[in-house]
Amino acid sequence: METITFRIGGMCSCEGPMVEKRLQKLKGVDSFNLNLIMNQLKVVYDPAVVSIEDIEKAAAKAGAKTTRM
């Protein structure tokens, strides 16, 4: 398992649950922590199953703009 942290932008608090739903559906995502106050998303994932780009796409589909930290 690996961990990556993103800076999250372009979101309102109502979009947080949508990001969470998208990440929960991704195979290979073990856990995540979305902190809207700090504008951060930390994801623990299996790189053999899911790519960083897949995680970014899932967040973008929910309205979040991600930047790797």
ABEGO torsion letter per residue (X at the ends): XBBBBBBBBGBBAAAAAAAAAAAAABBGBABBBBBAAAGBBBBBBBAAABBAAAAAAAAAAAGBBBBBX
